[in-house]
Amino acid sequence: SLYLLDEPTTGLHEDDIRYLMKAFEELLERGHSLLVIEHHMGVIRLADHVIDLGPDGGDRGGQVVYQGNVAGLMACEKSYTGQYLKKYF
């Protein structure tokens, strides 16, 4: 099964986000796939594959800035997300 979640951490307390991450792990261990649209850096850093859209929002966004693993995202100088994500490692 494929689960599509759009910003599931919005409005959640950090403890609840940790609980959600455990639920994600269980789904993955059972062979399911997750596609998560997210802005929470703690969630992004756990991703197997990232697609970063940008470079900005609105009319100046919507282009694929980066696609690949999290380490590559942090090395991508065009990615605002990747540069900000470095603070979480």
PDB file with SEQRES, HELIX, SHEET and CRYST1 records, atoms N, CA, C and O in Angstrom:
SEQRES   1 A   89  SER LEU TYR LEU LEU ASP GLU PRO THR THR GLY LEU HIS          
SEQRES   2 A   89  GLU ASP ASP ILE ARG TYR LEU MET LYS ALA PHE GLU GLU          
SEQRES   3 A   89  LEU LEU GLU ARG GLY HIS SER LEU LEU VAL ILE GLU HIS          
SEQRES   4 A   89  HIS MET GLY VAL ILE ARG LEU ALA ASP HIS VAL ILE ASP          
SEQRES   5 A   89  LEU GLY PRO ASP GLY GLY ASP ARG GLY GLY GLN VAL VAL          
SEQRES   6 A   89  TYR GLN GLY ASN VAL ALA GLY LEU MET ALA CYS GLU LYS          
SEQRES   7 A   89  SER TYR THR GLY GLN TYR LEU LYS LYS TYR PHE                  
HELIX    1 AA1 GLU A   14  GLU A   29  1                                  16    
HELIX    2 AA2 MET A   41  ILE A   44  1                                   4    
HELIX    3 AA3 GLY A   58  ARG A   60  5                                   3    
HELIX    4 AA4 VAL A   70  ALA A   75  1                                   6    
HELIX    5 AA5 TYR A   80  LEU A   85  1                                   6    
HELIX    6 AA6 LYS A   86  TYR A   88  5                                   3    
SHEET    1 AA1 2 LEU A   2  ASP A   6  0                                        
SHEET    2 AA1 2 SER A  33  ILE A  37  1                                        
SHEET    1 AA2 2 VAL A  50  GLY A  54  0                                        
SHEET    2 AA2 2 GLN A  63  GLY A  68 -1                                        
CRYST1    1.000    1.000    1.000  90.00  90.00  90.00 P 1           1          
ATOM      1  N   SER A   1       0.838  -1.190   0.000  1.00  0.00           N  
ATOM      2  CA  SER A   1       0.000   0.000   0.000  1.00  0.00           C  
ATOM      3  C   SER A   1       0.876   1.244   0.000  1.00  0.00           C  
ATOM      4  O   SER A   1       1.976   1.246   0.552  1.00  0.00           O  
ATOM      5  N   LEU A   2       0.380   2.281  -0.616  1.00  0.00           N  
ATOM      6  CA  LEU A   2       1.037   3.581  -0.614  1.00  0.00           C  
ATOM      7  C   LEU A   2       0.199   4.531   0.216  1.00  0.00           C  
ATOM      8  O   LEU A   2      -0.996   4.700  -0.028  1.00  0.00           O  
ATOM      9  N   TYR A   3       0.837   5.155   1.204  1.00  0.00           N  
ATOM     10  CA  TYR A   3       0.176   6.156   2.030  1.00  0.00           C  
ATOM     11  C   TYR A   3       0.709   7.522   1.640  1.00  0.00           C  
ATOM     12  O   TYR A   3       1.922   7.728   1.596  1.00  0.00           O  
ATOM     13  N   LEU A   4      -0.180   8.449   1.361  1.00  0.00           N  
ATOM     14  CA  LEU A   4       0.172   9.817   0.999  1.00  0.00           C  
ATOM     15  C   LEU A   4      -0.285  10.721   2.130  1.00  0.00           C  
ATOM     16  O   LEU A   4      -1.472  10.778   2.450  1.00  0.00           O  
ATOM     17  N   LEU A   5       0.672  11.435   2.740  1.00  0.00           N  
ATOM     18  CA  LEU A   5       0.361  12.305   3.870  1.00  0.00           C  
ATOM     19  C   LEU A   5       0.833  13.729   3.564  1.00  0.00           C  
ATOM     20  O   LEU A   5       1.986  13.945   3.189  1.00  0.00           O  
ATOM     21  N   ASP A   6      -0.057  14.679   3.727  1.00  0.00           N  
ATOM     22  CA  ASP A   6       0.246  16.084   3.455  1.00  0.00           C  
ATOM     23  C   ASP A   6       0.436  16.819   4.770  1.00  0.00           C  
ATOM     24  O   ASP A   6      -0.533  17.120   5.467  1.00  0.00           O  
ATOM     25  N   GLU A   7       1.682  17.106   5.107  1.00  0.00           N  
ATOM     26  CA  GLU A   7       2.087  17.814   6.318  1.00  0.00           C  
ATOM     27  C   GLU A   7       1.433  17.242   7.578  1.00  0.00           C  
ATOM     28  O   GLU A   7       0.719  17.954   8.285  1.00  0.00           O  
ATOM     29  N   PRO A   8       1.675  15.965   7.856  1.00  0.00           N  
ATOM     30  CA  PRO A   8       1.025  15.326   9.000  1.00  0.00           C  
ATOM     31  C   PRO A   8       1.475  15.856  10.359  1.00  0.00           C  
ATOM     32  O   PRO A   8       0.807  15.597  11.360  1.00  0.00           O  
ATOM     33  N   THR A   9       2.580  16.586  10.425  1.00  0.00           N  
ATOM     34  CA  THR A   9       3.058  17.077  11.714  1.00  0.00           C  
ATOM     35  C   THR A   9       2.512  18.456  12.077  1.00  0.00           C  
ATOM     36  O   THR A   9       2.754  18.946  13.181  1.00  0.00           O  
ATOM     37  N   THR A  10       1.785  19.080  11.169  1.00  0.00           N  
ATOM     38  CA  THR A  10       1.284  20.427  11.429  1.00  0.00           C  
ATOM     39  C   THR A  10       0.429  20.445  12.696  1.00  0.00           C  
ATOM     40  O   THR A  10      -0.550  19.708  12.812  1.00  0.00           O  
ATOM     41  N   GLY A  11       0.815  21.296  13.635  1.00  0.00           N  
ATOM     42  CA  GLY A  11       0.069  21.461  14.875  1.00  0.00           C  
ATOM     43  C   GLY A  11       0.357  20.432  15.943  1.00  0.00           C  
ATOM     44  O   GLY A  11      -0.227  20.485  17.026  1.00  0.00           O  
ATOM     45  N   LEU A  12       1.251  19.489  15.660  1.00  0.00           N  
ATOM     46  CA  LEU A  12       1.551  18.454  16.646  1.00  0.00           C  
ATOM     47  C   LEU A  12       2.673  18.881  17.588  1.00  0.00           C  
ATOM     48  O   LEU A  12       3.592  19.598  17.193  1.00  0.00           O  
ATOM     49  N   HIS A  13       2.586  18.435  18.822  1.00  0.00           N  
ATOM     50  CA  HIS A  13       3.651  18.600  19.806  1.00  0.00           C  
ATOM     51  C   HIS A  13       4.794  17.666  19.418  1.00  0.00           C  
ATOM     52  O   HIS A  13       4.562  16.649  18.765  1.00  0.00           O  
ATOM     53  N   GLU A  14       6.013  17.995  19.806  1.00  0.00           N  
ATOM     54  CA  GLU A  14       7.174  17.170  19.452  1.00  0.00           C  
ATOM     55  C   GLU A  14       7.029  15.726  19.931  1.00  0.00           C  
ATOM     56  O   GLU A  14       7.478  14.807  19.245  1.00  0.00           O  
ATOM     57  N   ASP A  15       6.418  15.511  21.083  1.00  0.00           N  
ATOM     58  CA  ASP A  15       6.196  14.133  21.559  1.00  0.00           C  
ATOM     59  C   ASP A  15       5.274  13.369  20.610  1.00  0.00           C  
ATOM     60  O   ASP A  15       5.477  12.184  20.347  1.00  0.00           O  
ATOM     61  N   ASP A  16       4.265  14.063  20.106  1.00  0.00           N  
ATOM     62  CA  ASP A  16       3.338  13.423  19.168  1.00  0.00           C  
ATOM     63  C   ASP A  16       4.012  13.142  17.828  1.00  0.00           C  
ATOM     64  O   ASP A  16       3.694  12.155  17.164  1.00  0.00           O  
ATOM     65  N   ILE A  17       4.941  14.009  17.433  1.00  0.00           N  
ATOM     66  CA  ILE A  17       5.691  13.773  16.197  1.00  0.00           C  
ATOM     67  C   ILE A  17       6.549  12.522  16.336  1.00  0.00           C  
ATOM     68  O   ILE A  17       6.637  11.729  15.399  1.00  0.00           O  
ATOM     69  N   ARG A  18       7.180  12.334  17.485  1.00  0.00           N  
ATOM     70  CA  ARG A  18       7.967  11.119  17.718  1.00  0.00           C  
ATOM     71  C   ARG A  18       7.069   9.872  17.640  1.00  0.00           C  
ATOM     72  O   ARG A  18       7.472   8.849  17.086  1.00  0.00           O  
ATOM     73  N   TYR A  19       5.877   9.962  18.187  1.00  0.00           N  
ATOM     74  CA  TYR A  19       4.916   8.856  18.116  1.00  0.00           C  
ATOM     75  C   TYR A  19       4.537   8.581  16.661  1.00  0.00           C  
ATOM     76  O   TYR A  19       4.445   7.425  16.250  1.00  0.00           O  
ATOM     77  N   LEU A  20       4.320   9.637  15.888  1.00  0.00           N  
ATOM     78  CA  LEU A  20       3.991   9.503  14.473  1.00  0.00           C  
ATOM     79  C   LEU A  20       5.140   8.838  13.709  1.00  0.00           C  
ATOM     80  O   LEU A  20       4.903   7.997  12.841  1.00  0.00           O  
ATOM     81  N   MET A  21       6.378   9.212  14.027  1.00  0.00           N  
ATOM     82  CA  MET A  21       7.535   8.613  13.354  1.00  0.00           C  
ATOM     83  C   MET A  21       7.612   7.117  13.640  1.00  0.00           C  
ATOM     84  O   MET A  21       7.987   6.338  12.763  1.00  0.00           O  
ATOM     85  N   LYS A  22       7.261   6.708  14.861  1.00  0.00           N  
ATOM     86  CA  LYS A  22       7.241   5.278  15.181  1.00  0.00           C  
ATOM     87  C   LYS A  22       6.171   4.560  14.363  1.00  0.00           C  
ATOM     88  O   LYS A  22       6.378   3.433  13.913  1.00  0.00           O  
ATOM     89  N   ALA A  23       5.031   5.216  14.174  1.00  0.00           N  
ATOM     90  CA  ALA A  23       3.972   4.625  13.352  1.00  0.00           C  
ATOM     91  C   ALA A  23       4.440   4.489  11.902  1.00  0.00           C  
ATOM     92  O   ALA A  23       4.148   3.491  11.243  1.00  0.00           O  
ATOM     93  N   PHE A  24       5.170   5.502  11.408  1.00  0.00           N  
ATOM     94  CA  PHE A  24       5.735   5.431  10.052  1.00  0.00           C  
ATOM     95  C   PHE A  24       6.684   4.248   9.937  1.00  0.00           C  
ATOM     96  O   PHE A  24       6.632   3.496   8.963  1.00  0.00           O  
ATOM     97  N   GLU A  25       7.557   4.082  10.940  1.00  0.00           N  
ATOM     98  CA  GLU A  25       8.510   2.975  10.930  1.00  0.00           C  
ATOM     99  C   GLU A  25       7.784   1.632  10.852  1.00  0.00           C  
ATOM    100  O   GLU A  25       8.199   0.740  10.112  1.00  0.00           O  
ATOM    101  N   GLU A  26       6.715   1.493  11.605  1.00  0.00           N  
ATOM    102  CA  GLU A  26       5.948   0.243  11.590  1.00  0.00           C  
ATOM    103  C   GLU A  26       5.343  -0.023  10.214  1.00  0.00           C  
ATOM    104  O   GLU A  26       5.355  -1.154   9.730  1.00  0.00           O  
ATOM    105  N   LEU A  27       4.815   1.025   9.589  1.00  0.00           N  
ATOM    106  CA  LEU A  27       4.253   0.859   8.245  1.00  0.00           C  
ATOM    107  C   LEU A  27       5.328   0.417   7.259  1.00  0.00           C  
ATOM    108  O   LEU A  27       5.100  -0.474   6.441  1.00  0.00           O  
ATOM    109  N   LEU A  28       6.493   1.039   7.339  1.00  0.00           N  
ATOM    110  CA  LEU A  28       7.589   0.692   6.435  1.00  0.00           C  
ATOM    111  C   LEU A  28       8.069  -0.733   6.670  1.00  0.00           C  
ATOM    112  O   LEU A  28       8.340  -1.466   5.718  1.00  0.00           O  
ATOM    113  N   GLU A  29       8.176  -1.129   7.949  1.00  0.00           N  
ATOM    114  CA  GLU A  29       8.611  -2.490   8.274  1.00  0.00           C  
ATOM    115  C   GLU A  29       7.638  -3.532   7.735  1.00  0.00           C  
ATOM    116  O   GLU A  29       8.036  -4.663   7.455  1.00  0.00           O  
ATOM    117  N   ARG A  30       6.379  -3.166   7.588  1.00  0.00           N  
ATOM    118  CA  ARG A  30       5.366  -4.082   7.066  1.00  0.00           C  
ATOM    119  C   ARG A  30       5.292  -4.065   5.547  1.00  0.00           C  
ATOM    120  O   ARG A  30       4.430  -4.711   4.950  1.00  0.00           O  
ATOM    121  N   GLY A  31       6.215  -3.311   4.918  1.00  0.00           N  
ATOM    122  CA  GLY A  31       6.292  -3.322   3.463  1.00  0.00           C  
ATOM    123  C   GLY A  31       5.497  -2.250   2.751  1.00  0.00           C  
ATOM    124  O   GLY A  31       5.406  -2.257   1.523  1.00  0.00           O  
ATOM    125  N   HIS A  32       4.922  -1.330   3.501  1.00  0.00           N  
ATOM    126  CA  HIS A  32       4.156  -0.251   2.896  1.00  0.00           C  
ATOM    127  C   HIS A  32       5.103   0.867   2.440  1.00  0.00           C  
ATOM    128  O   HIS A  32       6.263   0.914   2.849  1.00  0.00           O  
ATOM    129  N   SER A  33       4.603   1.746   1.604  1.00  0.00           N  
ATOM    130  CA  SER A  33       5.362   2.911   1.142  1.00  0.00           C  
ATOM    131  C   SER A  33       4.684   4.175   1.650  1.00  0.00           C  
ATOM    132  O   SER A  33       3.462   4.234   1.781  1.00  0.00           O  
ATOM    133  N   LEU A  34       5.506   5.191   1.936  1.00  0.00           N  
ATOM    134  CA  LEU A  34       5.000   6.480   2.412  1.00  0.00           C  
ATOM    135  C   LEU A  34       5.490   7.584   1.496  1.00  0.00           C  
ATOM    136  O   LEU A  34       6.667   7.626   1.139  1.00  0.00           O  
ATOM    137  N   LEU A  35       4.603   8.463   1.122  1.00  0.00           N  
ATOM    138  CA  LEU A  35       4.974   9.689   0.427  1.00  0.00           C  
ATOM    139  C   LEU A  35       4.471  10.818   1.326  1.00  0.00           C  
ATOM    140  O   LEU A  35       3.266  10.987   1.511  1.00  0.00           O  
ATOM    141  N   VAL A  36       5.414  11.589   1.884  1.00  0.00           N  
ATOM    142  CA  VAL A  36       5.069  12.595   2.879  1.00  0.00           C  
ATOM    143  C   VAL A  36       5.484  13.973   2.380  1.00  0.00           C  
ATOM    144  O   VAL A  36       6.646  14.197   2.040  1.00  0.00           O  
ATOM    145  N   ILE A  37       4.539  14.878   2.340  1.00  0.00           N  
ATOM    146  CA  ILE A  37       4.820  16.286   2.035  1.00  0.00           C  
ATOM    147  C   ILE A  37       5.015  16.955   3.381  1.00  0.00           C  
ATOM    148  O   ILE A  37       4.108  16.957   4.213  1.00  0.00           O  
ATOM    149  N   GLU A  38       6.200  17.527   3.604  1.00  0.00           N  
ATOM    150  CA  GLU A  38       6.528  17.975   4.959  1.00  0.00           C  
ATOM    151  C   GLU A  38       7.509  19.141   4.953  1.00  0.00           C  
ATOM    152  O   GLU A  38       8.335  19.279   4.051  1.00  0.00           O  
ATOM    153  N   HIS A  39       7.396  19.979   5.987  1.00  0.00           N  
ATOM    154  CA  HIS A  39       8.344  21.073   6.204  1.00  0.00           C  
ATOM    155  C   HIS A  39       9.142  20.899   7.496  1.00  0.00           C  
ATOM    156  O   HIS A  39      10.106  21.628   7.727  1.00  0.00           O  
ATOM    157  N   HIS A  40       8.756  19.957   8.325  1.00  0.00           N  
ATOM    158  CA  HIS A  40       9.420  19.731   9.607  1.00  0.00           C  
ATOM    159  C   HIS A  40      10.783  19.085   9.353  1.00  0.00           C  
ATOM    160  O   HIS A  40      10.868  17.981   8.816  1.00  0.00           O  
ATOM    161  N   MET A  41      11.850  19.790   9.747  1.00  0.00           N  
ATOM    162  CA  MET A  41      13.211  19.323   9.463  1.00  0.00           C  
ATOM    163  C   MET A  41      13.514  17.976  10.105  1.00  0.00           C  
ATOM    164  O   MET A  41      14.234  17.164   9.523  1.00  0.00           O  
ATOM    165  N   GLY A  42      12.977  17.728  11.290  1.00  0.00           N  
ATOM    166  CA  GLY A  42      13.209  16.455  11.955  1.00  0.00           C  
ATOM    167  C   GLY A  42      12.623  15.282  11.188  1.00  0.00           C  
ATOM    168  O   GLY A  42      13.147  14.171  11.254  1.00  0.00           O  
ATOM    169  N   VAL A  43      11.554  15.518  10.471  1.00  0.00           N  
ATOM    170  CA  VAL A  43      10.938  14.479   9.650  1.00  0.00           C  
ATOM    171  C   VAL A  43      11.711  14.331   8.338  1.00  0.00           C  
ATOM    172  O   VAL A  43      11.975  13.214   7.893  1.00  0.00           O  
ATOM    173  N   ILE A  44      12.066  15.441   7.732  1.00  0.00           N  
ATOM    174  CA  ILE A  44      12.791  15.410   6.459  1.00  0.00           C  
ATOM    175  C   ILE A  44      14.112  14.668   6.606  1.00  0.00           C  
ATOM    176  O   ILE A  44      14.495  13.909   5.716  1.00  0.00           O  
ATOM    177  N   ARG A  45      14.802  14.874   7.701  1.00  0.00           N  
ATOM    178  CA  ARG A  45      16.112  14.237   7.872  1.00  0.00           C  
ATOM    179  C   ARG A  45      16.034  12.720   7.935  1.00  0.00           C  
ATOM    180  O   ARG A  45      17.049  12.047   7.755  1.00  0.00           O  
ATOM    181  N   LEU A  46      14.850  12.166   8.186  1.00  0.00           N  
ATOM    182  CA  LEU A  46      14.669  10.712   8.259  1.00  0.00           C  
ATOM    183  C   LEU A  46      14.276  10.089   6.927  1.00  0.00           C  
ATOM    184  O   LEU A  46      14.165   8.868   6.826  1.00  0.00           O  
ATOM    185  N   ALA A  47      14.066  10.900   5.920  1.00  0.00           N  
ATOM    186  CA  ALA A  47      13.577  10.401   4.631  1.00  0.00           C  
ATOM    187  C   ALA A  47      14.633   9.583   3.896  1.00  0.00           C  
ATOM    188  O   ALA A  47      15.830   9.851   4.005  1.00  0.00           O  
ATOM    189  N   ASP A  48      14.176   8.590   3.151  1.00  0.00           N  
ATOM    190  CA  ASP A  48      15.054   7.808   2.281  1.00  0.00           C  
ATOM    191  C   ASP A  48      15.336   8.566   0.985  1.00  0.00           C  
ATOM    192  O   ASP A  48      16.432   8.478   0.432  1.00  0.00           O  
ATOM    193  N   HIS A  49      14.348   9.302   0.512  1.00  0.00           N  
ATOM    194  CA  HIS A  49      14.448  10.014  -0.758  1.00  0.00           C  
ATOM    195  C   HIS A  49      13.700  11.337  -0.606  1.00  0.00           C  
ATOM    196  O   HIS A  49      12.601  11.376  -0.053  1.00  0.00           O  
ATOM    197  N   VAL A  50      14.293  12.402  -1.091  1.00  0.00           N  
ATOM    198  CA  VAL A  50      13.711  13.742  -0.960  1.00  0.00           C  
ATOM    199  C   VAL A  50      13.574  14.373  -2.340  1.00  0.00           C  
ATOM    200  O   VAL A  50      14.459  14.250  -3.187  1.00  0.00           O  
ATOM    201  N   ILE A  51      12.456  15.045  -2.548  1.00  0.00           N  
ATOM    202  CA  ILE A  51      12.281  15.896  -3.722  1.00  0.00           C  
ATOM    203  C   ILE A  51      12.022  17.289  -3.175  1.00  0.00           C  
ATOM    204  O   ILE A  51      11.006  17.521  -2.520  1.00  0.00           O  
ATOM    205  N   ASP A  52      12.928  18.211  -3.437  1.00  0.00           N  
ATOM    206  CA  ASP A  52      12.834  19.571  -2.927  1.00  0.00           C  
ATOM    207  C   ASP A  52      12.375  20.485  -4.059  1.00  0.00           C  
ATOM    208  O   ASP A  52      13.008  20.555  -5.112  1.00  0.00           O  
ATOM    209  N   LEU A  53      11.274  21.180  -3.829  1.00  0.00           N  
ATOM    210  CA  LEU A  53      10.748  22.112  -4.817  1.00  0.00           C  
ATOM    211  C   LEU A  53      11.107  23.530  -4.402  1.00  0.00           C  
ATOM    212  O   LEU A  53      11.154  23.842  -3.212  1.00  0.00           O  
ATOM    213  N   GLY A  54      11.356  24.379  -5.371  1.00  0.00           N  
ATOM    214  CA  GLY A  54      11.721  25.755  -5.055  1.00  0.00           C  
ATOM    215  C   GLY A  54      12.050  26.505  -6.318  1.00  0.00           C  
ATOM    216  O   GLY A  54      11.432  26.216  -7.343  1.00  0.00           O  
ATOM    217  N   PRO A  55      12.952  27.425  -6.330  1.00  0.00           N  
ATOM    218  CA  PRO A  55      13.821  27.746  -5.200  1.00  0.00           C  
ATOM    219  C   PRO A  55      13.105  28.561  -4.122  1.00  0.00           C  
ATOM    220  O   PRO A  55      13.539  28.544  -2.970  1.00  0.00           O  
ATOM    221  N   ASP A  56      12.047  29.258  -4.449  1.00  0.00           N  
ATOM    222  CA  ASP A  56      11.262  30.021  -3.482  1.00  0.00           C  
ATOM    223  C   ASP A  56       9.836  29.506  -3.522  1.00  0.00           C  
ATOM    224  O   ASP A  56       9.557  28.462  -4.111  1.00  0.00           O  
ATOM    225  N   GLY A  57       8.941  30.244  -2.894  1.00  0.00           N  
ATOM    226  CA  GLY A  57       7.528  29.897  -2.922  1.00  0.00           C  
ATOM    227  C   GLY A  57       6.793  30.703  -3.977  1.00  0.00           C  
ATOM    228  O   GLY A  57       7.367  31.576  -4.628  1.00  0.00           O  
ATOM    229  N   GLY A  58       5.530  30.400  -4.133  1.00  0.00           N  
ATOM    230  CA  GLY A  58       4.687  31.153  -5.059  1.00  0.00           C  
ATOM    231  C   GLY A  58       5.169  31.074  -6.491  1.00  0.00           C  
ATOM    232  O   GLY A  58       5.548  30.006  -6.972  1.00  0.00           O  
ATOM    233  N   ASP A  59       5.154  32.218  -7.177  1.00  0.00           N  
ATOM    234  CA  ASP A  59       5.553  32.283  -8.589  1.00  0.00           C  
ATOM    235  C   ASP A  59       7.022  31.933  -8.812  1.00  0.00           C  
ATOM    236  O   ASP A  59       7.407  31.572  -9.924  1.00  0.00           O  
ATOM    237  N   ARG A  60       7.847  32.037  -7.770  1.00  0.00           N  
ATOM    238  CA  ARG A  60       9.278  31.752  -7.919  1.00  0.00           C  
ATOM    239  C   ARG A  60       9.624  30.346  -7.428  1.00  0.00           C  
ATOM    240  O   ARG A  60      10.785  30.048  -7.148  1.00  0.00           O  
ATOM    241  N   GLY A  61       8.613  29.488  -7.326  1.00  0.00           N  
ATOM    242  CA  GLY A  61       8.827  28.119  -6.860  1.00  0.00           C  
ATOM    243  C   GLY A  61       8.274  27.115  -7.842  1.00  0.00           C  
ATOM    244  O   GLY A  61       7.947  27.433  -8.985  1.00  0.00           O  
ATOM    245  N   GLY A  62       8.180  25.884  -7.355  1.00  0.00           N  
ATOM    246  CA  GLY A  62       7.568  24.833  -8.157  1.00  0.00           C  
ATOM    247  C   GLY A  62       8.511  24.069  -9.063  1.00  0.00           C  
ATOM    248  O   GLY A  62       8.079  23.162  -9.774  1.00  0.00           O  
ATOM    249  N   GLN A  63       9.790  24.414  -9.054  1.00  0.00           N  
ATOM    250  CA  GLN A  63      10.780  23.697  -9.851  1.00  0.00           C  
ATOM    251  C   GLN A  63      11.486  22.674  -8.960  1.00  0.00           C  
ATOM    252  O   GLN A  63      11.668  22.911  -7.766  1.00  0.00           O  
ATOM    253  N   VAL A  64      11.876  21.553  -9.531  1.00  0.00           N  
ATOM    254  CA  VAL A  64      12.644  20.572  -8.767  1.00  0.00           C  
ATOM    255  C   VAL A  64      14.061  21.118  -8.595  1.00  0.00           C  
ATOM    256  O   VAL A  64      14.815  21.240  -9.561  1.00  0.00           O  
ATOM    257  N   VAL A  65      14.406  21.442  -7.353  1.00  0.00           N  
ATOM    258  CA  VAL A  65      15.733  21.956  -7.019  1.00  0.00           C  
ATOM    259  C   VAL A  65      16.688  20.802  -6.746  1.00  0.00           C  
ATOM    260  O   VAL A  65      17.870  20.866  -7.086  1.00  0.00           O  
ATOM    261  N   TYR A  66      16.158  19.736  -6.121  1.00  0.00           N  
ATOM    262  CA  TYR A  66      16.988  18.578  -5.783  1.00  0.00           C  
ATOM    263  C   TYR A  66      16.103  17.348  -5.696  1.00  0.00           C  
ATOM    264  O   TYR A  66      14.925  17.420  -5.346  1.00  0.00           O  
ATOM    265  N   GLN A  67      16.714  16.210  -6.027  1.00  0.00           N  
ATOM    266  CA  GLN A  67      16.053  14.916  -5.910  1.00  0.00           C  
ATOM    267  C   GLN A  67      17.121  13.888  -5.542  1.00  0.00           C  
ATOM    268  O   GLN A  67      18.097  13.719  -6.272  1.00  0.00           O  
ATOM    269  N   GLY A  68      16.943  13.210  -4.428  1.00  0.00           N  
ATOM    270  CA  GLY A  68      17.917  12.217  -3.997  1.00  0.00           C  
ATOM    271  C   GLY A  68      17.889  12.022  -2.497  1.00  0.00           C  
ATOM    272  O   GLY A  68      16.861  12.237  -1.855  1.00  0.00           O  
ATOM    273  N   ASN A  69      19.027  11.611  -1.933  1.00  0.00           N  
ATOM    274  CA  ASN A  69      19.078  11.348  -0.494  1.00  0.00           C  
ATOM    275  C   ASN A  69      19.317  12.639   0.302  1.00  0.00           C  
ATOM    276  O   ASN A  69      19.624  13.686  -0.267  1.00  0.00           O  
ATOM    277  N   VAL A  70      19.171  12.541   1.611  1.00  0.00           N  
ATOM    278  CA  VAL A  70      19.268  13.712   2.483  1.00  0.00           C  
ATOM    279  C   VAL A  70      20.677  14.307   2.472  1.00  0.00           C  
ATOM    280  O   VAL A  70      20.826  15.528   2.509  1.00  0.00           O  
ATOM    281  N   ALA A  71      21.706  13.471   2.424  1.00  0.00           N  
ATOM    282  CA  ALA A  71      23.080  13.980   2.391  1.00  0.00           C  
ATOM    283  C   ALA A  71      23.299  14.848   1.152  1.00  0.00           C  
ATOM    284  O   ALA A  71      23.924  15.906   1.231  1.00  0.00           O  
ATOM    285  N   GLY A  72      22.788  14.400   0.021  1.00  0.00           N  
ATOM    286  CA  GLY A  72      22.903  15.176  -1.204  1.00  0.00           C  
ATOM    287  C   GLY A  72      22.118  16.473  -1.131  1.00  0.00           C  
ATOM    288  O   GLY A  72      22.543  17.493  -1.673  1.00  0.00           O  
ATOM    289  N   LEU A  73      20.964  16.435  -0.458  1.00  0.00           N  
ATOM    290  CA  LEU A  73      20.168  17.643  -0.286  1.00  0.00           C  
ATOM    291  C   LEU A  73      20.956  18.702   0.475  1.00  0.00           C  
ATOM    292  O   LEU A  73      20.930  19.881   0.123  1.00  0.00           O  
ATOM    293  N   MET A  74      21.656  18.271   1.518  1.00  0.00           N  
ATOM    294  CA  MET A  74      22.435  19.230   2.314  1.00  0.00           C  
ATOM    295  C   MET A  74      23.620  19.779   1.530  1.00  0.00           C  
ATOM    296  O   MET A  74      24.097  20.873   1.830  1.00  0.00           O  
ATOM    297  N   ALA A  75      24.096  19.057   0.549  1.00  0.00           N  
ATOM    298  CA  ALA A  75      25.218  19.519  -0.277  1.00  0.00           C  
ATOM    299  C   ALA A  75      24.751  20.403  -1.435  1.00  0.00           C  
ATOM    300  O   ALA A  75      25.570  21.034  -2.103  1.00  0.00           O  
ATOM    301  N   CYS A  76      23.446  20.450  -1.671  1.00  0.00           N  
ATOM    302  CA  CYS A  76      22.904  21.214  -2.790  1.00  0.00           C  
ATOM    303  C   CYS A  76      22.797  22.693  -2.405  1.00  0.00           C  
ATOM    304  O   CYS A  76      21.935  23.071  -1.612  1.00  0.00           O  
ATOM    305  N   GLU A  77      23.659  23.509  -2.959  1.00  0.00           N  
ATOM    306  CA  GLU A  77      23.693  24.926  -2.595  1.00  0.00           C  
ATOM    307  C   GLU A  77      22.449  25.680  -3.050  1.00  0.00           C  
ATOM    308  O   GLU A  77      22.132  26.726  -2.483  1.00  0.00           O  
ATOM    309  N   LYS A  78      21.734  25.179  -4.057  1.00  0.00           N  
ATOM    310  CA  LYS A  78      20.515  25.825  -4.534  1.00  0.00           C  
ATOM    311  C   LYS A  78      19.322  25.582  -3.616  1.00  0.00           C  
ATOM    312  O   LYS A  78      18.306  26.270  -3.716  1.00  0.00           O  
ATOM    313  N   SER A  79      19.447  24.608  -2.726  1.00  0.00           N  
ATOM    314  CA  SER A  79      18.328  24.215  -1.877  1.00  0.00           C  
ATOM    315  C   SER A  79      18.355  24.959  -0.549  1.00  0.00           C  
ATOM    316  O   SER A  79      19.262  24.764   0.261  1.00  0.00           O  
ATOM    317  N   TYR A  80      17.370  25.802  -0.329  1.00  0.00           N  
ATOM    318  CA  TYR A  80      17.237  26.466   0.975  1.00  0.00           C  
ATOM    319  C   TYR A  80      16.958  25.432   2.060  1.00  0.00           C  
ATOM    320  O   TYR A  80      17.452  25.553   3.181  1.00  0.00           O  
ATOM    321  N   THR A  81      16.171  24.420   1.728  1.00  0.00           N  
ATOM    322  CA  THR A  81      15.861  23.359   2.675  1.00  0.00           C  
ATOM    323  C   THR A  81      17.136  22.627   3.087  1.00  0.00           C  
ATOM    324  O   THR A  81      17.361  22.387   4.273  1.00  0.00           O  
ATOM    325  N   GLY A  82      17.963  22.275   2.115  1.00  0.00           N  
ATOM    326  CA  GLY A  82      19.208  21.566   2.405  1.00  0.00           C  
ATOM    327  C   GLY A  82      20.146  22.367   3.284  1.00  0.00           C  
ATOM    328  O   GLY A  82      20.781  21.813   4.181  1.00  0.00           O  
ATOM    329  N   GLN A  83      20.239  23.659   3.037  1.00  0.00           N  
ATOM    330  CA  GLN A  83      21.123  24.501   3.843  1.00  0.00           C  
ATOM    331  C   GLN A  83      20.604  24.617   5.275  1.00  0.00           C  
ATOM    332  O   GLN A  83      21.384  24.591   6.227  1.00  0.00           O  
ATOM    333  N   TYR A  84      19.296  24.745   5.420  1.00  0.00           N  
ATOM    334  CA  TYR A  84      18.691  24.841   6.759  1.00  0.00           C  
ATOM    335  C   TYR A  84      18.782  23.503   7.489  1.00  0.00           C  
ATOM    336  O   TYR A  84      18.960  23.468   8.706  1.00  0.00           O  
ATOM    337  N   LEU A  85      18.658  22.407   6.748  1.00  0.00           N  
ATOM    338  CA  LEU A  85      18.676  21.076   7.325  1.00  0.00           C  
ATOM    339  C   LEU A  85      20.011  20.752   7.995  1.00  0.00           C  
ATOM    340  O   LEU A  85      20.056  19.945   8.923  1.00  0.00           O  
ATOM    341  N   LYS A  86      21.073  21.361   7.543  1.00  0.00           N  
ATOM    342  CA  LYS A  86      22.405  21.107   8.128  1.00  0.00           C  
ATOM    343  C   LYS A  86      22.419  21.345   9.640  1.00  0.00           C  
ATOM    344  O   LYS A  86      23.204  20.718  10.352  1.00  0.00           O  
ATOM    345  N   LYS A  87      21.575  22.226  10.133  1.00  0.00           N  
ATOM    346  CA  LYS A  87      21.507  22.530  11.571  1.00  0.00           C  
ATOM    347  C   LYS A  87      20.998  21.341  12.389  1.00  0.00           C  
ATOM    348  O   LYS A  87      21.166  21.304  13.608  1.00  0.00           O  
ATOM    349  N   TYR A  88      20.374  20.373  11.714  1.00  0.00           N  
ATOM    350  CA  TYR A  88      19.774  19.246  12.403  1.00  0.00           C  
ATOM    351  C   TYR A  88      20.676  18.030  12.449  1.00  0.00           C  
ATOM    352  O   TYR A  88      20.270  16.981  12.949  1.00  0.00           O  
ATOM    353  N   PHE A  89      21.905  18.150  11.933  1.00  0.00           N  
ATOM    354  CA  PHE A  89      22.854  17.050  11.972  1.00  0.00           C  
ATOM    355  C   PHE A  89      24.060  17.405  12.780  1.00  0.00           C  
ATOM    356  O   PHE A  89      24.971  16.589  12.921  1.00  0.00           O  
TER     357      PHE A  89                                                      
END                                                                             
